[in-house]
Amino acid sequence: MFGFFKDKFDNLKQTVSNTAQMLVGNVVSSVENEEEFSEFVLDDMEDMLISADLGVNYASELVDKLRNQTKIKPADVKKYLKEEFSKTLKEAGNNELKVQDGLNIYFICGVNGVGKTTLIGKLASKFKNSGKKVLIAAGDTFRAAAEEQLDIWSKRAGADIVRRDKADPASVVYEAIDKAKKENYDIILVDTAGRLQNKFNLMEELKKIKSVIDKKASDSLMECILVLDANTGQNGLQQAKVFTEAVNLTSVALTKLDGSAKGAIVLAIAKEMKLPVKLIGVGEKMEDLKTFDAEKFIEAIFE
């Protein structure tokens, strides 16, 4: 396993402080001094969990478990939430990117403006620094600016790129796989257009790219990663559902987590979609792409 999957993260508590306040601080401070869980207290708690972007279903489930029971008291609510959240993240799966010997393909998708291109550049740099030969497939072929931006990032990262302006995205990926096999690349990072999840034809194009990978290098496809902006909140859950239908997602990368109060989307997606978050973006610098550590995330929001 590469060193960058074990990178240190010294300021995680500060990074998730806004999320921690919304998700834990507000709930605990309003509940813990009560004698019992009255309907009023439980309704209030549910509203706060929903407004923290935990999602209606998950918030309701957590609160329903506290109804008609006497074992857990309001004073125990912090411990109760910590145990429930830990369980949810654990059940969603491993937080480390899958990597194997030989060729590894990472299929990266998401809507416009979430920081997909930047994430690909930073990920390319991480792999390159760990001694891997990296190729980027510029699958967003209809937005010239996207390819230019990716080209800049690839140079900065020391990675190679396959790009064909206005070409069929699936053909670019086809060409990248051929090149990678002939020239013994370790990593292909596949960029895709930032599609609006309600556009049928764009989703069909995603499926076409995925089918090229499945036909030419199915054993090499390690991850289908959805990039989400941490500030998206519950809309991120909807995006995860639509993209999963199109390409069978395996994991999520969460960008712009620094300063966001909506980081609970990590838990909502883990609960409802059983999708683990594997990467988090916490700043502009090359090294500000981190591996998501579920245990440390839980510790940081409950400190």
N, C-alpha and C positions, 0 to 999 in steps of 0.2 A: 504494500500500500504506500502511496506517495506521501512524502512529508507534508504537502500542502493540505491534505485532508485532516491533519492534526494541528492546524495553525492555531496559535494562541490568540485569545480575544480578551484583552484586558478591560475594555470598557463596556462590556455587554450590559451591565446593570444600568449604566447611563443611557445606552442606546435604546433600551426598552422601557425607560422610566415612564414615559407617557402612557404606553400600553399597560404597564403595571398599575398605574393610578386608576385608569378606566376600568380595568378588568378585576383587580383585586382590592386596591385601596378603597375605592368608593363603596364597594359591596361590603367589605369587612367592617369598615367604620360605621356603616349604617345598621349593621345586623348584630355585631358581637356583644353589645351591651343589653340586648333584649333577654327577657327571661325564657320565653318559649317562641317557637315559630308560629306566629299567628298568620292567618290568611293575608292580613295587611302586610306583614313583614315579608312573607314569601312573594306576594305580588310585586312588591317594591324591588326585591332582590332580582326577580325575573326581568323586570323592566331594565334594571341596570346592566344585567348581563347581555341583554339584547342590544342595548345602546352601545355596549363595548364591542359590538360586531362579532359576538359569539354565535349568532344565528338563533332564530326562534326555536327550532326543534331541539337543539342542544341545550339552550337555556331552560326550556320547559322541562326537559328530561332531568336536568340537574336539580331543579327546584321540586319536581314531583317526587324525587327520591327522599326529600326532607319532609314531605307531607305524611301524616298518619304514622309517624315513628317517634320514639322517645330517646333513642340511643344518642343521636347527634344533637347537641345543643347549639344555640346561636354562637356561643363562645368558641365552638369548634369549627366554625365555618371556614376559617382559613386553611386548616388542616384538611378538611373535607374537599375543598376545591383543589388544593395542591395534589391530593391523591387521585382525584378524578381526571385532572388535566394530564398528569404524568401517565396514567393508564391510556388515555386517548392517544397521546403521541407515540407511546410504545406500540400500541396495536396498529398504528398506521405503517410501521415498518422502519427499516434501517435508514439512518440519515447520511450514510456515506455513498458517494457516487460509485456505481458499479464500474470496475476496471478489470480488464483481463490482459493476458499476454497476447501480442499480435494487434490486430486492428480494432479500435474502439470508435463507434459512431455515436454522437450525441445529437439528437434531433431537437431543435430548440424553437419553440413557438410562443405566441402571445399577441395581444392586441397592440395597436400603435401606442408609442409613448411610454412604455413600461420600463425601458432601459435594456432592451434585448441586445442591441448591437454592442453597447458598452459591456454588458455581461459576457458576451462572446469574446470580446477583446481581452478582458481580464482573465477569463477562463483559459484562453489560449496562452496567455503569459504564464499562468500557474503551471500548466502542463509543460510548457517549454522550459521553465526553470527547474522542473523535476526531470529534465533530460529526455523529454519525448519529442518526436518529430510530428509537428502539427500542421494540418491542412484545414483551411476554412472554405466551405462551400457557400458562395453568396447566392442564396436561393431567393432573395428579395430582388428580382430582376427588373421590376417595372418602376422602381423608385430610384432614379440615378443617385440621389443624395445618400440613400441607404448603402449602396455599393461603395461610393466614395468614402463614406464614414468607416465602413468595414475594412476598406483597403488601408486607411490610415491606422486603424487599430491593429491590423495584421502586421504591418511594418513595425509598429511600436512593440508588439509582442514577439517579433522575430518568427512569425508563422508565415506559411505560404497560403495563397488564395487562388481559388478557381472562380472567375467571374465572367459572365457573358451578358452584357446589357441587352435588355429586351428579349432575351432568349426564354424558352420554356424552363421554368425552375426545375422541373424533374430532370431535364436533360443536363442541367448544370450539376446536379447531384450525381447523376449517372457518370458523368465525366470525372467528377472528383473521386468517386469510388474506384474507377479504373486507374486513375493516377496514383491513388493511395496504395493500391495492390501492387502496381508495377514498381513503385519507388519506395516501398516499405515504410509507409507512414504508420505511426502508432495511433494517431487521433484524427478524426474528422469532426469538425463542429459545423453542423448544418444550420444556416440562418434561413428563416422564412419570413415572408411579408407579414407586417403587423396587421393581421386581418380583423375585420369587424366580425364578431362571432355570429352575427345573424346573416351574413352574406353566404348564401348556399354555394355559389360557384367558387368562392375562395376556399371554403372548407373542402370542396371536392378536389381542389388543387393540392391541398395539404395531404389528402388521402393518396393522391397520385404520387407525390414525392415519397410518402411512406411505403407505397407499394413497390417503388423502384428499389428502395433500400431492402425491403423484404425479399425481393427476387434476387438481387445481386450480392447481398451481404447480410442475410438475416442473422447469422451467428455473431455479427459484429455490432449489431444495434444494442447498445448498453442501456440508454435512457431516452425517453421522450419527456422533455422537461418543459413545463409551462412556466413562463416568466410572468410574475404578477407584481404590480406596484403595491407596496404595503398600505398605501393610503386608499386603495380601492374599496376596502371593507367588504361588505357582503356581496357586492357585484363580482368580486373575485371568485366566489363560490359558483356563481352562474357561469363564469368563463371556464372554470375547471370542468363543469359538467359538459359544456358544449365541445370543448377541445378533447375531452376523454372519448366522447362518441366518435370524433373524427380520427384520432390517432392513438387511442389507448395510452394515455399518459402514465408515466411511472413515478414522476416526482414533480416538485415545485421549486422554483428559485424565487425568492422574495427580495425585490429591490426596494431601495429608499426606506429601509426599516428605521434608520436613524431619525428620530423626531416624530415618527408616526405614533398616533394613539390607537391605531387600528390593527396592531399586530396580532390580535386575537383571531384574525382570519387563518393563521397557522393552525389553530385548534379546530376551527370550524371545518376546514378542508380535511384535516386529519380524521375528524369524527365522521363526516358525511361521505367523503370520497375515499377514505383509507389511502390517502396520498401523503407520503412524507415530504416535508420541506428538506432539501439537501444543501441549498446554497442561500446565503443572505448577503445582500449588498448594503453596506453601512456608510458609504461615503464615495468621494470622487476618485481617490487614489487607486493605483493598480492593485495595491495590497488590501483594498477595502472590500474584496469579495472573500467571504468566509464560509467555512463549512458550518452548517447548522448543527448545534449540539443540543438535543432535546433536554437532557438533564440540566445543563447549564442555563438554558432558556427558562426552565421552570424555576430554578434557584433564583435567577435574576428577577423574575417578576414577583416572587414571593418574599424577597429580602425585606 
